[in-house]
């Protein structure tokens, strides 16, 4: 995990392995900031959707129990959203380095669309 201090806030960059471990232990809320179309086609199971275009830091849940980790396709959008959350007053913010592309490249499980049927399916 990489850590950066931004004013009074801590900005963390997590590797996909760290995100999966924390997600498996129910320690984080994973928020996908990609578009609804990207999310529908494939996503990390258990992730919530809050597209960057509609991001509102004041609509995020509190962080008293679970840390919020943002992710997108490559890491660029989630970094922007994370920094916007810091500007809005959040003090503990994280995003996943490399985004969903890095997640898939490392062979992590996710939900994808079966192109023959259009139905969602788990992929390991």
ABEGO torsion letter per residue (X at the ends): XBBBBBEABBBBBBBAAAAAAAAAAGABBBBBABBAAAAAABBBBGBBBBBAAABBAAABBBAAABBBBBBBAAGAAAAAAAAAAAAAGBABBBBBBGEAAAAAAAGBBBBBBBAAAGBBBBBX
